[in-house]
Amino acid sequence: MAEKGGISVQTEHIFPVIKKWLYSDKDIFLRELVSNASDAIMKLRHLSAIGEAKNIDDNYSIWVVIDKEKKTLSVSDNGIGMTEDEVKKYINQIALSGALDFIQKYDSDAEDAKGPDGIIGHFGLGFYSSFMVAERVNISTKSYTDAPAVFWTCTDDGEYEMVQGDRTSRGTEITMCVSESELEYLEKSKIAEILGKYCSFMQFPIYLEVVGEELPKHKETDAQGNEIEVMDERKPINDTEPLWQKNPSQCTDEEYKEFYKKVFYDWNDPLFYIHINADYPLNFKGILYFPRLKNEYESLEGQVKLFYNRVFVADNIKEVLPDYLLMLKGVLDCPELPLNVSRSYLQGSAYVEKIANHIVKKVCDKLNSLFNVERENYEKCWSDIKTFVEYACIRDKKFFDKVKDSLIFKTTDGEYLSVAEYNENANKDKTEKVIYYTNDPVQQAVYVNLFKARGIPTVVLEHVMDSQFITSIEQGFENTKFMRVDADASALKGEGDADKNEALEKLFIEASGNDKMKVEISPLADEKIPALLNISEQSRRFEEMMHLYRLSGEDVSAYSMPQEATLILNSNSALIKKLSSADEDLAKQLSKHIYTLALLGQRKLSAAELSEFVETSGKLMEKLL
């Protein structure tokens, strides 16, 4: 005799809530049903393993079938199935999770029941998501216990009917009579897209079939030598052994690259990858990739796909990564998170915080390993990861402390040096270690060449972030500081004593228009250079910081620091030697010209300075005729 009734819940009627508010993404209904099917198979496999279920074949599978003529979409499995009492409990009463009962029943094996793969949940609210696209849903199910089959049907107003079914094999089939407004869910391309997004890596084979659609055929030769057409074998749409589930020792470099290209549709090889297999208490797996940027204008935003027991949950869950690692691409499978996880949950989760900390540790370990073991490859990809690593060091002191010995700097000669290597090269016997750098190798070529002549390497730091980054280095390495090549007057001087010529000093102060500028007359190593301008590192950094604040719209007018500028006149220069005896007018023009040349080696000229420089150059050339 048929049992009829209305779906009971302890709160308000559930169907309007499901249709309007429960799920923000309607496509998720298929994920829920396929996940339930996988859950049913998982439970049966466990019962078989502990001897609770006898004579169970392990040819498990899930089928998604479209019948356009009948306007139905069905999801079926050959898992645990349900008895009449279980249908009443898990369907009619809308139990939030039958998994709890399952674990409690086999309490001694509770950890095995949960296992590394976990349990998504029995037929509960996930099943009822089917009513988002269906006007009627049918269940045909038969328990593995060989209890009588059950057929259950319900309309979207909550009125159901349950009778004995005619299903002969164990398992469950959910059939949705698709609403007229949702007929797009009878299109193969639409269903394939949803399955591809949410179910590509589930652990049991998933097959997609359209009733009446023939499989492609290929030609073979039979035993008599005749050519015949043979229908292709139907293949599952999912990969039941995703790469992140394997032990890293079982994976090849090519497999990592192929997986990256397949998942992220990026045909460029990644720079490198990190395979994570965290055990208790974190219990999560994944693969993270450092992508190769095709050009500097490409978006730096990565893409991390979050999975729950191989079931896709969401793209770009930023909460599981610190902000300085958001350029990573990869997959993370976190069975300790709920399937329908919310951003608010992630933001306050201690588990998520531990995941983020573990990822940071693994990234640091990888960078250190590349530096120590694969130095050549590390140097090749450094330009691609440099900005990310610098930003991470600035944002996180712990990250910096872990990788500081693996940080490298490219010199103007194309060599890569760590802080220790630079100090060994240039500061071996010095108490205070100075690393000389240029932020514009072309503009500051004169200075670079002076250091090169003395055997001192110059590292290139030409990005805006570098000024903040070197501050982190100075704080992390005792007695080490960075100095731009045009900032250390003492290092630029050659052998010999400085001279004193007040008239010449006054002449250049007037030429510069800066009465606070210091003028020194000292020998420089290159006699062809008449003068160099030296701006102190401290005052220039302060000015750069103020410039950044001004760009961000902050009012910094109340803050000022006098620029400590020193003009070094080369006493070895023939031009400087003759300048004292030149007539007054020529001396003024030459001093202005020499000062501007020194300024050119330090920075770009303003429009007014350039115009005056051209005018003065013309006047000096006239005197040569």
C-alpha positions as CSV (number, residue, x, y, z in Angstrom):
1,M,0.0,0.0,0.0
2,A,1.3,3.4,-1.0
3,E,2.4,5.8,1.7
4,K,1.5,9.4,1.1
5,G,2.3,12.6,3.0
6,G,4.0,15.9,3.1
7,I,7.7,16.5,3.7
8,S,8.2,17.3,7.4
9,V,10.7,19.7,8.7
10,Q,11.1,21.3,12.1
11,T,11.2,24.8,10.7
12,E,9.4,26.4,7.8
13,H,8.6,24.7,4.5
14,I,11.9,23.9,2.9
15,F,11.1,24.1,-0.9
16,P,10.9,27.9,-1.3
17,V,14.0,28.2,0.7
18,I,15.9,25.8,-1.5
19,K,14.7,27.4,-4.7
20,K,15.5,30.9,-3.7
21,W,18.0,31.1,-0.9
22,L,19.8,27.9,-0.1
23,Y,22.2,27.9,-3.1
24,S,23.6,30.9,-4.9
25,D,24.7,28.8,-7.8
26,K,21.9,26.7,-9.3
27,D,24.4,24.3,-11.1
28,I,25.4,23.0,-7.7
29,F,22.5,20.7,-7.6
30,L,24.3,18.2,-9.9
31,R,27.4,18.4,-7.7
32,E,25.3,17.6,-4.7
33,L,23.6,14.6,-6.3
34,V,26.9,13.1,-7.8
35,S,28.6,13.7,-4.4
36,N,25.8,11.8,-2.7
37,A,26.2,9.0,-5.2
38,S,29.9,8.9,-4.5
39,D,29.1,8.9,-0.8
40,A,26.8,5.9,-1.2
41,I,29.5,3.9,-3.0
42,M,32.1,4.9,-0.5
43,K,30.0,3.6,2.4
44,L,29.3,0.3,0.6
45,R,33.1,-0.1,-0.1
46,H,33.8,0.4,3.6
47,L,31.1,-2.1,4.8
48,S,32.5,-4.6,2.3
49,A,36.1,-4.0,3.7
50,I,35.0,-4.7,7.3
51,G,32.9,-7.7,6.3
52,E,29.5,-6.1,7.0
53,A,28.5,-6.4,3.4
54,K,29.1,-9.8,1.7
55,N,29.8,-10.7,-1.9
56,I,30.1,-7.2,-3.2
57,D,31.6,-6.6,-6.6
58,D,33.8,-3.5,-6.8
59,N,32.9,-2.4,-10.3
60,Y,31.6,0.9,-8.9
61,S,30.3,3.6,-11.2
62,I,28.0,6.7,-11.4
63,W,25.8,7.5,-14.4
64,V,24.3,10.8,-15.4
65,V,21.7,10.2,-18.1
66,I,19.8,12.8,-20.2
67,D,16.5,11.8,-21.8
68,K,15.3,14.8,-23.9
69,E,12.1,13.1,-25.0
70,K,11.0,12.4,-21.4
71,K,12.6,15.7,-20.2
72,T,14.4,13.9,-17.4
73,L,17.9,14.0,-16.0
74,S,19.0,11.2,-13.8
75,V,21.9,10.4,-11.5
76,S,22.4,6.7,-10.5
77,D,24.9,4.7,-8.6
78,N,25.5,1.1,-7.5
79,G,26.3,2.0,-3.9
80,I,24.7,1.2,-0.6
81,G,21.1,1.9,-1.5
82,M,18.3,2.6,1.0
83,T,15.6,0.6,2.7
84,E,12.1,1.9,3.2
85,D,12.9,3.0,6.8
86,E,16.0,4.8,5.5
87,V,14.0,6.6,2.9
88,K,11.5,7.7,5.6
89,K,14.4,8.9,7.8
90,Y,16.7,10.5,5.3
91,I,14.3,11.8,2.7
92,N,10.9,12.4,4.3
93,Q,12.3,13.9,7.4
94,I,15.1,15.8,5.6
95,A,17.8,14.7,8.0
96,L,20.7,17.2,7.8
97,S,23.3,14.4,7.6
98,G,22.9,10.7,7.6
99,A,26.7,10.4,7.8
100,L,26.6,11.0,11.6
101,D,24.4,7.9,12.1
102,F,26.6,5.9,9.8
103,I,29.8,6.7,11.8
104,Q,28.1,6.2,15.2
105,K,26.8,2.7,14.1
106,Y,30.3,1.6,13.3
107,D,31.9,3.5,16.1
108,S,34.9,1.2,16.5
109,D,35.8,1.9,12.9
110,A,34.8,5.5,13.0
111,E,38.2,6.8,11.8
112,D,38.2,4.2,9.0
113,A,34.6,5.2,8.0
114,K,35.8,8.8,7.8
115,G,39.1,7.7,6.4
116,P,41.4,9.9,4.3
117,D,38.5,10.5,1.9
118,G,35.9,11.4,4.5
119,I,32.1,11.3,4.0
120,I,30.2,14.0,2.2
121,G,26.9,13.1,3.8
122,H,23.8,11.0,3.2
123,F,20.6,12.1,1.4
124,G,19.8,15.4,3.2
125,L,19.5,18.9,2.0
126,G,21.9,18.2,-0.8
127,F,19.4,15.9,-2.4
128,Y,16.7,18.5,-2.2
129,S,18.8,20.9,-4.3
130,S,17.4,18.9,-7.2
131,F,14.1,20.8,-6.8
132,M,15.9,23.9,-8.0
133,V,15.5,22.6,-11.6
134,A,12.8,19.9,-11.3
135,E,9.1,20.0,-10.9
136,R,9.1,16.3,-9.7
137,V,11.8,14.1,-8.4
138,N,11.7,10.3,-8.3
139,I,13.9,7.9,-6.3
140,S,14.3,4.3,-7.2
141,T,16.5,2.5,-4.6
142,K,17.4,-0.9,-3.4
143,S,19.6,-1.6,-0.3
144,Y,22.7,-3.8,-0.4
145,T,20.9,-5.8,2.4
146,D,18.5,-7.1,-0.3
147,A,15.5,-5.5,1.5
148,P,12.6,-4.8,-0.9
149,A,13.2,-2.0,-3.4
150,V,11.5,1.4,-2.8
151,F,10.1,3.9,-5.3
152,W,9.6,7.4,-4.0
153,T,8.2,10.4,-5.9
154,C,7.6,14.0,-4.8
155,T,6.4,17.2,-6.5
156,D,7.9,20.6,-5.9
157,D,5.1,21.4,-3.5
158,G,6.4,18.8,-1.1
159,E,3.7,16.1,-1.6
160,Y,5.3,12.7,-1.9
161,E,4.2,9.1,-2.4
162,M,6.2,6.0,-1.6
163,V,5.6,2.4,-2.8
164,Q,7.5,-0.8,-3.2
165,G,9.8,-0.5,-6.2
166,D,10.8,-2.8,-9.0
167,R,14.6,-2.1,-9.0
168,T,16.5,-5.4,-8.9
169,S,20.1,-4.3,-8.4
170,R,21.5,-2.4,-5.4
171,G,22.0,1.3,-5.5
172,T,20.0,4.5,-6.1
173,E,18.7,6.4,-9.1
174,I,17.5,10.0,-8.8
175,T,15.4,11.1,-11.7
176,M,14.5,14.8,-12.1
177,C,11.5,15.8,-14.3
178,V,13.1,19.1,-15.4
179,S,10.9,22.2,-15.2
180,E,10.0,24.0,-18.4
181,S,12.0,27.0,-17.3
182,E,15.1,24.9,-16.8
183,L,15.3,22.9,-20.0
184,E,19.0,24.0,-20.5
185,Y,19.8,21.2,-18.1
186,L,18.8,18.7,-20.7
187,E,21.6,19.9,-23.0
188,K,24.6,17.6,-23.0
189,S,27.1,20.5,-23.3
190,K,25.6,22.2,-20.2
191,I,25.7,19.0,-18.1
192,A,29.3,18.2,-19.3
193,E,30.4,21.6,-18.3
194,I,29.0,21.2,-14.8
195,L,30.5,17.8,-14.3
196,G,33.8,19.0,-15.7
197,K,33.8,21.9,-13.2
198,Y,32.7,20.1,-10.0
199,C,33.4,16.4,-10.5
200,S,36.5,16.1,-12.7
201,F,38.5,14.3,-10.0
202,M,36.0,12.3,-8.0
203,Q,37.2,8.8,-7.1
204,F,34.6,6.7,-8.9
205,P,34.0,6.7,-12.6
206,I,31.3,9.0,-13.8
207,Y,29.6,8.4,-17.2
208,L,27.5,10.8,-19.2
209,E,24.9,9.4,-21.5
210,V,22.2,10.9,-23.7
211,V,19.4,8.5,-24.5
212,G,19.2,7.8,-28.2
213,E,22.7,9.2,-28.9
214,E,25.0,6.7,-30.5
215,L,28.7,6.5,-29.5
216,P,31.3,7.3,-32.1
217,K,32.6,4.3,-34.1
218,H,36.0,3.3,-35.4
219,K,37.1,0.7,-37.9
220,E,38.7,-2.6,-37.0
221,T,39.6,-5.8,-38.9
222,D,37.8,-9.0,-37.8
223,A,39.2,-12.6,-37.7
224,Q,38.4,-13.1,-41.4
225,G,40.2,-9.9,-42.4
226,N,37.1,-8.0,-43.1
227,E,36.9,-4.3,-42.1
228,I,34.1,-3.6,-39.7
229,E,32.8,-0.7,-37.7
230,V,33.0,-1.0,-34.0
231,M,31.4,1.4,-31.5
232,D,33.8,3.2,-29.2
233,E,33.9,2.2,-25.6
234,R,32.2,4.8,-23.3
235,K,34.8,6.5,-21.2
236,P,34.3,8.2,-17.8
237,I,34.4,12.0,-17.8
238,N,36.5,12.2,-14.7
239,D,40.1,11.4,-13.6
240,T,39.7,9.0,-10.7
241,E,43.3,9.3,-9.7
242,P,44.2,13.0,-9.6
243,L,47.8,13.9,-9.3
244,W,47.6,15.4,-5.8
245,Q,46.3,12.1,-4.4
246,K,49.5,10.4,-5.4
247,N,52.8,10.3,-3.5
248,P,55.2,12.9,-4.9
249,S,57.8,10.1,-5.5
250,Q,55.3,8.5,-7.9
251,C,54.9,11.6,-10.1
252,T,57.1,12.7,-12.9
253,D,58.0,16.2,-14.0
254,E,56.0,15.8,-17.2
255,E,52.9,14.7,-15.2
256,Y,53.1,17.8,-13.1
257,K,53.3,20.0,-16.2
258,E,50.5,18.2,-18.0
259,F,48.3,18.5,-15.0
260,Y,48.9,22.2,-14.8
261,K,48.1,22.8,-18.4
262,K,45.0,20.6,-18.3
263,V,43.5,22.3,-15.2
264,F,44.5,25.9,-15.9
265,Y,44.5,26.0,-19.7
266,D,47.9,27.6,-19.7
267,W,50.2,26.2,-22.4
268,N,53.3,27.6,-20.8
269,D,55.2,25.4,-18.4
270,P,55.1,26.5,-14.8
271,L,58.4,27.8,-13.3
272,F,58.2,25.1,-10.6
273,Y,55.7,23.3,-8.4
274,I,55.2,22.3,-4.8
275,H,53.4,19.0,-3.9
276,I,51.8,19.1,-0.5
277,N,50.8,16.0,1.4
278,A,50.1,17.2,5.0
279,D,49.2,14.5,7.5
280,Y,47.5,14.8,10.9
281,P,46.4,17.2,12.3
282,L,46.1,19.3,9.1
283,N,45.1,16.5,6.7
284,F,45.1,18.2,3.3
285,K,46.7,17.7,0.0
286,G,47.5,19.8,-3.1
287,I,49.8,21.0,-5.8
288,L,50.8,24.6,-6.1
289,Y,52.5,26.1,-9.1
290,F,54.5,29.3,-9.7
291,P,53.2,30.4,-13.1
292,R,55.5,31.8,-15.8
293,L,54.5,35.4,-16.8
294,K,54.5,36.0,-20.5
295,N,55.1,39.7,-20.0
296,E,55.4,42.2,-17.1
297,Y,51.9,43.6,-17.8
298,E,50.2,40.3,-17.3
299,S,47.8,39.9,-14.4
300,L,49.6,38.7,-11.3
301,E,46.5,37.1,-9.9
302,G,46.7,33.3,-9.7
303,Q,44.0,30.8,-9.2
304,V,43.7,28.2,-6.4
305,K,40.9,25.7,-6.8
306,L,39.5,24.4,-3.5
307,F,38.3,20.8,-3.3
308,Y,36.6,18.8,-0.7
309,N,37.4,15.1,-1.1
310,R,38.0,15.6,-4.8
311,V,34.7,17.5,-5.2
312,F,35.2,21.1,-6.5
313,V,34.1,23.7,-4.0
314,A,35.3,27.1,-5.3
315,D,37.8,29.0,-7.3
316,N,40.2,31.6,-5.9
317,I,39.6,31.1,-2.2
318,K,42.0,33.8,-1.1
319,E,41.5,33.0,2.6
320,V,43.7,29.9,2.4
321,L,46.7,31.8,1.1
322,P,48.5,34.8,2.5
323,D,48.1,37.9,0.2
324,Y,51.7,37.7,-0.9
325,L,51.2,34.3,-2.4
326,L,47.9,35.0,-4.4
327,M,49.8,34.7,-7.7
328,L,50.1,31.0,-7.2
329,K,48.0,28.5,-9.2
330,G,47.0,25.2,-7.9
331,V,44.6,22.8,-6.2
332,L,44.0,22.2,-2.5
333,D,41.9,19.3,-1.3
334,C,40.8,20.0,2.3
335,P,38.5,17.3,3.7
336,E,38.3,19.1,7.1
337,L,36.3,22.0,5.5
338,P,32.6,21.7,4.9
339,L,31.5,21.1,1.3
340,N,29.4,24.2,1.2
341,V,32.0,26.4,2.8
342,S,31.4,30.1,3.2
343,R,33.9,32.9,3.1
344,S,32.9,34.0,6.6
345,Y,33.7,30.5,7.8
346,L,37.1,30.6,6.1
347,Q,38.0,34.0,7.6
348,G,37.5,32.8,11.1
349,S,38.8,29.2,10.8
350,A,41.9,28.1,12.8
351,Y,42.2,25.2,10.4
352,V,42.5,27.5,7.5
353,E,45.1,29.6,9.3
354,K,47.1,26.4,9.9
355,I,46.8,25.5,6.2
356,A,48.1,29.0,5.2
357,N,51.1,28.6,7.6
358,H,51.9,25.2,6.2
359,I,51.8,26.5,2.6
360,V,54.2,29.3,3.5
361,K,56.6,26.8,5.1
362,K,56.5,24.6,2.0
363,V,57.1,27.6,-0.3
364,C,60.1,28.6,1.8
365,D,61.4,25.1,1.7
366,K,61.1,25.0,-2.0
367,L,62.9,28.3,-2.5
368,N,65.7,27.1,-0.3
369,S,65.9,23.8,-2.0
370,L,66.2,25.5,-5.5
371,F,68.9,27.8,-4.2
372,N,71.0,25.0,-2.6
373,V,70.3,22.1,-5.1
374,E,69.2,23.6,-8.4
375,R,71.0,26.9,-8.4
376,E,71.1,27.2,-12.2
377,N,67.3,26.7,-12.6
378,Y,66.7,29.0,-9.6
379,E,68.7,31.8,-11.3
380,K,66.8,31.3,-14.6
381,C,63.4,31.8,-12.9
382,W,64.5,34.5,-10.4
383,S,63.3,37.4,-12.6
384,D,59.8,35.8,-12.7
385,I,59.5,35.3,-8.9
386,K,61.7,38.2,-7.7
387,T,58.8,40.6,-7.1
388,F,56.7,37.9,-5.3
389,V,59.5,36.9,-3.0
390,E,60.4,40.5,-2.2
391,Y,56.8,41.4,-1.4
392,A,56.6,38.3,0.8
393,C,59.7,39.3,2.7
394,I,58.3,42.8,3.3
395,R,54.9,41.5,4.4
396,D,56.0,38.6,6.6
397,K,59.1,38.7,8.8
398,K,58.9,34.9,9.4
399,F,58.9,34.3,5.6
400,F,62.0,36.5,5.3
401,D,63.8,34.7,8.1
402,K,63.2,31.4,6.4
403,V,64.5,32.4,3.0
404,K,66.9,35.3,3.6
405,D,70.0,33.1,2.9
406,S,68.5,32.1,-0.5
407,L,67.8,35.7,-1.7
408,I,69.9,36.5,-4.7
409,F,70.7,39.7,-6.6
410,K,71.6,40.1,-10.2
411,T,74.7,42.3,-10.9
412,T,75.3,44.5,-13.9
413,D,77.5,41.8,-15.2
414,G,74.6,39.3,-15.2
415,E,76.0,37.3,-12.2
416,Y,73.7,36.3,-9.3
417,L,74.9,36.8,-5.7
418,S,73.4,36.2,-2.3
419,V,74.1,38.6,0.5
420,A,76.8,36.2,1.9
421,E,78.3,35.8,-1.5
422,Y,78.4,39.5,-2.1
423,N,80.0,40.1,1.2
424,E,82.6,37.4,0.6
425,N,83.4,39.0,-2.8
426,A,83.5,42.7,-1.9
427,N,83.4,43.0,1.9
428,K,85.5,40.1,3.1
429,D,87.7,42.0,5.5
430,K,85.3,44.8,6.4
431,T,83.4,45.1,9.6
432,E,80.6,47.0,8.0
433,K,79.2,45.3,4.9
434,V,78.1,47.6,2.1
435,I,76.2,46.3,-0.9
436,Y,76.3,48.7,-3.8
437,Y,73.3,48.9,-6.2
438,T,71.9,50.8,-9.1
439,N,68.3,51.5,-9.9
440,D,69.2,52.6,-13.4
441,P,72.3,50.9,-14.9
442,V,72.2,53.2,-18.0
443,Q,71.7,56.5,-16.1
444,Q,74.3,55.6,-13.5
445,A,76.8,53.9,-15.8
446,V,79.6,56.3,-14.9
447,Y,79.3,55.3,-11.2
448,V,78.9,51.6,-12.0
449,N,82.1,51.7,-14.1
450,L,84.1,53.3,-11.3
451,F,83.1,50.5,-9.0
452,K,83.7,47.9,-11.6
453,A,87.3,49.2,-12.1
454,R,87.8,48.6,-8.4
455,G,86.5,45.0,-8.6
456,I,83.3,45.8,-6.7
457,P,80.1,44.3,-8.2
458,T,76.9,46.4,-8.5
459,V,73.5,44.8,-8.1
460,V,70.5,45.9,-10.0
461,L,67.5,47.0,-8.0
462,E,65.2,48.9,-10.5
463,H,61.7,48.3,-9.2
464,V,59.7,50.5,-6.9
465,M,59.4,47.8,-4.3
466,D,63.2,47.4,-4.0
467,S,63.6,50.4,-1.8
468,Q,61.4,48.8,0.8
469,F,62.9,45.4,0.3
470,I,66.5,46.4,1.0
471,T,65.3,47.9,4.3
472,S,64.1,44.4,5.2
473,I,67.5,43.0,4.3
474,E,69.3,45.6,6.4
475,Q,67.2,44.7,9.4
476,G,67.8,41.0,8.9
477,F,71.5,40.9,8.3
478,E,73.8,42.3,11.0
479,N,76.1,45.1,9.9
480,T,74.9,45.0,6.3
481,K,73.5,48.0,4.4
482,F,72.7,49.0,0.9
483,M,74.2,52.0,-0.8
484,R,73.3,53.3,-4.3
485,V,76.4,53.7,-6.4
486,D,76.1,57.5,-6.4
487,A,75.6,57.7,-2.6
488,D,79.1,56.8,-1.2
489,A,81.5,59.6,-1.8
490,S,84.4,57.8,-0.1
491,A,84.1,54.8,-2.3
492,L,84.2,56.9,-5.5
493,K,87.5,58.6,-4.7
494,G,90.8,57.4,-6.0
495,E,94.2,57.5,-4.4
496,G,95.6,60.8,-3.2
497,D,94.6,63.7,-0.9
498,A,91.7,66.1,-1.3
499,D,92.5,69.6,-2.3
500,K,91.0,72.9,-1.1
501,N,90.0,75.7,-3.5
502,E,87.4,78.0,-2.0
503,A,87.0,80.0,-5.2
504,L,86.3,76.9,-7.3
505,E,83.9,75.5,-4.7
506,K,82.0,78.8,-4.7
507,L,81.9,78.8,-8.5
508,F,80.1,75.4,-8.5
509,I,77.8,76.2,-5.7
510,E,76.6,79.2,-7.7
511,A,76.4,77.1,-10.9
512,S,74.1,74.6,-9.0
513,G,71.8,77.2,-7.5
514,N,72.0,75.1,-4.3
515,D,73.8,76.9,-1.5
516,K,73.5,73.9,0.8
517,M,75.4,71.6,-1.6
518,K,78.9,70.6,-0.5
519,V,81.8,70.7,-2.9
520,E,84.9,68.5,-2.5
521,I,88.0,68.4,-4.7
522,S,89.4,64.9,-4.7
523,P,91.1,62.5,-7.1
524,L,88.8,60.0,-9.0
525,A,90.0,56.8,-10.5
526,D,88.9,57.9,-14.0
527,E,90.6,61.1,-15.1
528,K,88.1,61.6,-18.0
529,I,85.3,62.3,-15.5
530,P,85.4,66.0,-14.4
531,A,82.8,65.7,-11.6
532,L,80.4,63.4,-9.8
533,L,77.3,64.3,-7.8
534,N,76.9,62.3,-4.6
535,I,73.4,62.2,-2.8
536,S,73.3,60.5,0.6
537,E,71.5,57.2,0.8
538,Q,69.5,58.3,3.8
539,S,68.2,61.6,2.4
540,R,67.4,60.0,-1.0
541,R,65.4,57.2,0.6
542,F,63.4,59.7,2.6
543,E,62.6,61.7,-0.5
544,E,61.5,58.5,-2.4
545,M,59.3,57.5,0.5
546,M,57.7,61.0,0.6
547,H,57.1,60.7,-3.2
548,L,55.2,57.5,-2.7
549,Y,53.1,59.1,0.0
550,R,52.3,62.0,-2.3
551,L,51.3,59.6,-5.1
552,S,48.9,58.0,-2.7
553,G,47.3,61.3,-2.0
554,E,48.7,61.9,1.5
555,D,49.7,65.4,2.6
556,V,53.4,65.3,3.6
557,S,54.1,69.0,3.4
558,A,54.9,69.1,7.1
559,Y,57.7,66.5,6.7
560,S,61.0,67.6,5.1
561,M,64.6,66.5,5.2
562,P,67.4,68.5,3.6
563,Q,69.0,66.6,0.7
564,E,72.6,65.9,1.5
565,A,74.3,66.5,-1.8
566,T,78.0,66.6,-2.4
567,L,79.7,67.5,-5.7
568,I,83.1,65.8,-6.1
569,L,85.4,67.7,-8.5
570,N,88.0,65.4,-9.9
571,S,91.5,66.8,-9.2
572,N,92.9,64.3,-11.8
573,S,90.7,65.9,-14.5
574,A,92.6,68.2,-16.9
575,L,89.3,70.2,-17.3
576,I,89.1,70.9,-13.6
577,K,92.8,71.8,-13.4
578,K,92.4,74.4,-16.1
579,L,89.1,75.8,-14.8
580,S,90.8,78.0,-12.2
581,S,92.7,79.9,-14.8
582,A,89.8,80.4,-17.3
583,D,88.2,83.8,-17.7
584,E,85.2,84.5,-15.5
585,D,82.5,84.2,-18.1
586,L,83.9,80.9,-19.6
587,A,84.5,79.5,-16.1
588,K,80.8,80.1,-15.2
589,Q,79.6,78.4,-18.4
590,L,81.9,75.5,-17.9
591,S,81.1,75.0,-14.2
592,K,77.3,75.1,-15.1
593,H,78.0,72.5,-17.9
594,I,80.1,70.3,-15.7
595,Y,77.5,70.4,-12.9
596,T,74.7,69.5,-15.3
597,L,76.8,66.6,-16.6
598,A,77.2,65.3,-13.1
599,L,73.5,65.8,-12.5
600,L,72.8,63.7,-15.7
601,G,74.7,60.8,-14.2
602,Q,72.5,61.0,-11.1
603,R,69.0,61.6,-12.5
604,K,67.0,62.8,-15.5
605,L,66.9,66.5,-16.1
606,S,63.8,68.6,-15.7
607,A,62.5,70.5,-18.8
608,A,64.0,73.7,-17.6
609,E,67.4,72.1,-16.8
610,L,67.5,70.4,-20.2
611,S,66.7,73.6,-22.0
612,E,69.5,75.5,-20.1
613,F,71.9,72.6,-20.8
614,V,71.3,72.7,-24.5
615,E,71.7,76.5,-24.5
616,T,75.0,76.4,-22.5
617,S,76.3,73.6,-24.8
618,G,75.7,75.8,-27.8
619,K,77.5,78.7,-26.3
620,L,80.5,76.6,-25.4
621,M,80.7,75.1,-28.9
622,E,80.7,78.6,-30.4
623,K,83.8,79.4,-28.5
624,L,85.6,76.5,-30.2
625,L,85.2,78.2,-33.6
